[in-house]
Amino acid sequence: MAAYEKLQSMLDAAMKQAGEESSMLLGQSMTVAASDVLNTDRKSYLGDEDNPIYVVGVESREAYPGRFYLLFSLGDTIVMSSILLGIPGPRIQEKRRLSIQEPDDVDAFGEIANQIIGSFNSVFQPNLPEKVHLKLLPPQKYVPGTDELSDEAPFPDGEYMMYRAPLEIEGHEMSMLDIMVPHPLANLFDPQPEQPAEEVAEEAAEEAPEDEAVADSILVLGDDESRHELVLGLAGTGLNLIDAPLGADLPGLFSQGEVKIAFITLKHTTDRDLAICKRVVPMVDRKGGAVVLCAPEWTRSSVLKALKAGVKGVLMPPFDPQELNSKVGEILHTP
């Protein structure tokens, strides 16, 4: 996967600034953490998405023509617009839970989106060698199973660089912000050096599968401190440990070893968070392995949803190394 380090740096800086400026607009702290990046396409992305999303299109003009897209969960946009409108906390939670988006919410989030695009312009314009101007497009709501796909809605079919950043507002359960940049536009913003054909051939030869046995491995995925705690606790198992953020390229990770167990750490257990099971469970199942989910809190409903998604167990931090080793042994020796 191409690096696009400059583009990721600009996006992270733009979202950090957008968080700071939106905090002043909302009168409440909003933060956007640094992003992870992976390749995806519309079919794969929407195939993993069960919850309504809100798509904010951005048109790039001047020397960098093209469009990219900011994808929020609809629930997150309802929280932000409701805060701006001064709606009490309990009502905000009810609106989020029931996906109630009223005309005032649309207008309020439009104001927030304008603030965000202003932050993007203030970061992109001085950091690109040629002239650029970013313009907000009308946001679109997409409800899986209800809204039909078209060539352009909710965003065009094709391949994208996806920058996934955690969105946080104190006192509210928030999800990820996904920034989808088509490859041609990513190359305009951050041109990648062409690789000589000889080097491509050499790399392909090095990556070719060998006859030697692949090491049995444990995959640890997460975006919080629990992930590092798990890695330390699992060090005594003797298995190869593959440690990566939630947004990492899964096929690339699975090529690093024979994944027998995947531990996934989540900050929350909403349907959107549990959607990662759709991607990981089938890949682990093919190897005869098991997936274990870890989160600070579990409800009976979330546990049942996790088990229905094919997860073999759930854990809560703090993690005891002896308990982790016992869990690994139990899974490995289950027929």
MIDODO-849779 format. One record per residue (C-alpha): residue in three letters; x, y, z. Coordinates in steps of 0.001 Angstrom, whole numbers, plus 524288, in hexadecimal, padded with zeros to 5 digits. Example, Ala and Ser with C-alpha at 12.3 -4.5 7.8 and 13.67 -1.06 7.14 Angstrom:
ALA8300C7EE6C81E78;SER835667FBDC81BE4;
***
This chain:
MET800008000080000;ALA8051D80D687FC5D;ALA8098D81578807F0;TYR80310822B78056E;GLU8099882795811D4;LYS80838835F180E3F;LEU7F9B68345E80B4E;GLN7F74E82D3681819;SER7FEA7837CA81F71;MET7F64D842738190C;LEU7E9AD83B2B81BD8;ASP7ED65838EA82A13;ALA7F12C8473982BB1;ALA7E49184BAB82527;MET7DC198430982DCF;LYS7E3648470883A0B;GLN7E0FA85548836AC;ALA7D2DC8523D8331A;GLY7D11D84BFC84075;GLU7D694857E684762;GLU7CE738619A83F9F;SER7C2228595684086;SER7C4258589D84F3E;MET7C2F38676184FC8;LEU7B6E4866D68471B;LEU7B08385C3684F59;GLY7B4D58617B85C6F;GLN7B990853BF85F99;SER7C65784C9F85D1F;MET7C70C84486850B4;THR7D38383D5884D01;VAL7D7898358A84115;ALA7E30782C518433F;ALA7ED81829038392A;SER7E8D38202D82E44;ASP7EC1B81289829CB;VAL7EC428102181B2C;LEU7E873804C281271;ASN7E3E5801CE804B5;THR7D5767FF268029F;ASP7CAA4800867F88C;ARG7BC628045C7F965;LYS7B74E7F6647F896;SER7BFE17F1B3803C2;TYR7BD2A7FDA180C17;LEU7AE697FD6980ABF;GLY7AE497EEA680C11;ASP7B37D7F03F819F9;GLU7AA457FB6781D53;ASP79D4F7F8868240D;ASN79ACF805F7829C9;PRO796898129582306;ILE7A1A481B5481E9D;TYR7A27A829B181B10;VAL7AB2D82CA980F75;VAL7B16683A0F80E49;GLY7B6FD83BCF800AB;VAL7C23C8452C7FE55;GLU7C56F84A557F0BE;SER7D3B484D8D7EE7F;ARG7D60F8581C7E44B;GLU7E11185F617DD59;ALA7ED7D857347DB7C;TYR7E81984B677E2EA;PRO7DAF9848077DCA1;GLY7D2F483D2F7E283;ARG7CA40839AA7EDE9;PHE7CC40833027FAF2;TYR7C28D82F7E80586;LEU7C12E8308E81447;LEU7B8BA8257F81978;PHE7B28882745826DD;SER7A91A81E2782DA4;LEU79BA98246B82D50;GLY79B508233983C23;ASP7A7A282B7F83D68;THR7A20883646834E6;ILE7959C8363F83D19;VAL79DB4837BD84983;MET7A58584321843E4;SER799D384A4083E3F;SER791F58483784ABA;ILE79CE084DDB8531A;LEU79D72859C984A2D;LEU78EB085B4384B7A;GLY78F9685AC385A4F;ILE7877C84E5785BCD;PRO78871847C086942;GLY7912A83BBD86A95;PRO786728317B86CF0;ARG77F1783605860D8;ILE78BB183591858E1;GLN78DB78276385CC7;GLU77FB88241B8591E;LYS7811C82AC784BE3;ARG78DCA8237684966;ARG787FE8165F84D52;LEU77C118183584490;SER7839481F0E8396F;ILE77AA582ADC83A4C;GLN77FE08355483129;GLU777268414E8303B;PRO7784C84CD1826B8;ASP77EE5854EB8314F;ASP7892284A15832B6;VAL78C0784A9782429;ASP78E0485953824AC;ALA79633858A883116;PHE79F1584E1182BE8;GLY7A083855CF81F46;GLU7A644860B382793;ILE7AFA78571E82DF1;ALA7B3628516F820AB;ASN7B67485F1881BA5;GLN7BF4A8610482761;ILE7C6318542382467;ILE7C8758579E8160B;GLY7CDE0864C781A50;SER7D7CC85D948229D;PHE7DB69854E481721;ASN7DDAB860A080E54;SER7E62C8674D81878;VAL7EEE785B3781945;PHE7EF0F856D880B05;GLN7F1518641B8048F;PRO7FE828675680ACF;ASN803588594E80A33;LEU8017C856C27FBB2;PRO80A8A85C8C7F157;GLU7FF69860547E822;LYS7F2968676E7EA66;VAL7E77485F887F05A;HIS7D9C6862B67F525;LEU7D0D18591B7FC17;LYS7C21985ADF7FAF8;LEU7B791854318031A;LEU7ADA184C0F7FB93;PRO79FC38498A800A3;PRO7A0BB83EC580B17;GLN799528322580887;LYS793378287D811F4;TYR79445819F980EB5;VAL78C4380FAD815ED;PRO790308019D8126B;GLY784BC7F98F80DCB;THR77C7D805AC80B4E;ASP783FC80EC780257;GLU787E6809E57F4EC;LEU795A480AC97EFA8;SER7981C8128F7E346;ASP7A454815F47DB99;GLU7A6A8821A27E47B;ALA79EFB81F037F107;PRO7A24D81E697FBED;PHE7AFF181FD27F5F3;PRO7B53781AEE7E8DB;ASP7B8F580CE07E688;GLY7C79680A837E5CF;GLU7D3E7808A27EDC8;TYR7D7F7811BB7F8BF;MET7E255814A9802A5;MET7DA988149480F66;TYR7DF8C81C8B81AE1;ARG7D866818098273A;ALA7D912820F983315;PRO7D25681F8484069;LEU7C8D882A9384368;GLU7C69B82E08851B7;ILE7BD6A83735858FA;GLU7BD9883629867C1;GLY7B1308301D86D2F;HIS7ACCE82A6B86026;GLU7AF5C81D7685978;MET7B59D820C184C74;SER7BA87818B5840FB;MET7C4E4819E18367F;LEU7C6288245882C24;ASP7CA0D81E5281F18;ILE7D05D826F0814C8;MET7CFA18209F8074E;VAL7D935825C97FD2C;PRO7D92881FC67EF69;HIS7E69B81B277EB32;PRO7E7FE824D97DFD0;LEU7E53E8306C7E8D1;ALA7EE2882AF67F35A;ASN7F8FF82A977E923;LEU7F66A838D67E597;PHE7F72D83D287F3CE;ASP802EE8349E7F6DB;PRO809DC82F597EAA6;GLN8103B822367ED0A;PRO81D4B81EBA7E6BE;GLU81C20814C37DBF2;GLN822BE807E87DF20;PRO82C028024F7D4D1;ALA826F47F5D67CE73;GLU832DE7EE587D364;GLU82FCD7F1E17E17D;VAL821837EE0F7DFD4;ALA825AE7E0BE7DA9D;GLU82F557DED87E5C8;GLU825127E23C7EFFD;ALA81B467D9037E9C4;ALA825557CE1D7EA42;GLU828417D0F87F88E;GLU819CA7D0DE7FBFB;ALA817137C4207F4C6;PRO8127D7B92E7FDE7;GLU81CEF7AF9680204;ASP81BA57A14080560;GLU820387A3218135D;ALA815FF7A28681E2C;VAL80F597AF3D82206;ALA810357B27F8307C;ASP803FB7B0E6838C8;SER7FFF67BEA683CA7;ILE7F71E7C6DA8452D;LEU7F1A87D33783F01;VAL7EF267DEB38482E;LEU7E7237E9F8842A6;GLY7E3687F67E8499E;ASP7E4478053784AB4;ASP7E608806D185964;GLU7EF448037486489;SER7E8957F6428668C;ARG7EEEF7F1A385A00;HIS7FC937F3C485FAA;GLU7F8717ED6B86C79;LEU7F3E27E187864DB;VAL8009B7E08585D50;LEU8084F7E08686A03;GLY7FF347D69B87028;LEU7FFF97CD6A8647D;ALA80EC57CDEF86349;GLY810087C17B86B5B;THR807F47B91A86211;GLY813987B6798594D;LEU80BB07B9AB84D2C;ASN80F1E7C41084333;LEU808067D0C2846A4;ILE802B67D9A283BE6;ASP7FF6B7E6E3841BE;ALA7F7C17F0D5839A6;PRO7ED707FBB383A40;LEU7DF367F8EB836C4;GLY7E0557FF6482984;ALA7EC1D7F76F82502;ASP7EC5A7EFCA81842;LEU7E7257E26F81C80;PRO7EBFD7DA2E81101;GLY7F9907DFA981358;LEU7F8DB7DC32821D0;PHE7F40E7CE6481F3A;SER7FF5B7CC49815D5;GLN808BB7CE058214E;GLY805067C12E827CD;GLU7FAFC7B678829D7;VAL7F1567BDF183247;LYS7EB827B47983C10;ILE7E55F7BEB7844FC;ALA7E1BA7CCF884329;PHE7DFDF7D5D084EFE;ILE7D8C27E27484B98;THR7D8357ED9485576;LEU7CCE17F72285439;LYS7CA03803AB85B97;HIS7BB5D8017E859FC;THR7B24A7F6608560C;THR7A8927FD6584D46;ASP7A4217F6EE840A3;ARG7ADC07FF758391E;ASP7B9187FAD9841A8;LEU7B5017EC91840CE;ALA7B4607ED92831F3;ILE7C2ED7EA6283165;CYS7BF227DC4D83488;LYS7B9B87DB1E826BB;ARG7C7657DD5F82174;VAL7CFAA7D5EB82B2C;VAL7C7817C9F882EF7;PRO7C6B77C40A8212F;MET7D5647C58C81F42;VAL7D8737BEF882C3F;ASP7CE2C7B46082A1A;ARG7D4D77B06181D73;LYS7E0B07ACD28259D;GLY7D88F7A58B82FB1;GLY7DB347B032839BF;ALA7D31A7B881842F7;VAL7D0767C6DD845CA;VAL7CFD27CCA98537E;LEU7CA977DA65855D7;CYS7CF497E320860EB;ALA7C8507EF5C865B2;PRO7C70C7F71A87275;GLU7B86C7F46387371;TRP7AF517E9DC86E81;THR7A08E7E92486EF3;ARG798C07DCA886D11;SER794397E1F885FF4;SER7A1F07E52B85B21;VAL7A71F7D7DD85F69;LEU79C3D7D107857F7;LYS79F0C7D93284BDC;ALA7AD7F7D5F584CC3;LEU7AACA7C76584DFB;LYS7A1387C824842A9;ALA7AC107CE6083A8C;GLY7B47D7C25183CD3;VAL7BCC67C6D784852;LYS7C1057BBD885175;GLY7C24A7C3E285DD0;VAL7C2B07D15F86401;LEU7CC017D72F86E0F;MET7CCFB7E38B87635;PRO7D98A7EA6A87A70;PRO7E1ED7E9DB8824E;PHE7E7847DD7987C6A;ASP7EE507D346884B3;PRO7F95B7CC9187D07;GLN7F61E7BF6588322;GLU7E7DA7C0C487F2E;LEU7EBDE7C4AB8715F;ASN7F50B7B90387011;SER7EA4E7B0168751E;LYS7E0C27B5C986B2B;VAL7EA6C7B3C886017;GLY7ED037A5BF86449;GLU7DE817A2FE86532;ILE7DC057A8318577E;LEU7E7AF7A1538514C;HIS7E3DB79426856EA;THR7D55879526853C5;PRO7D24678BB7848AE;
***
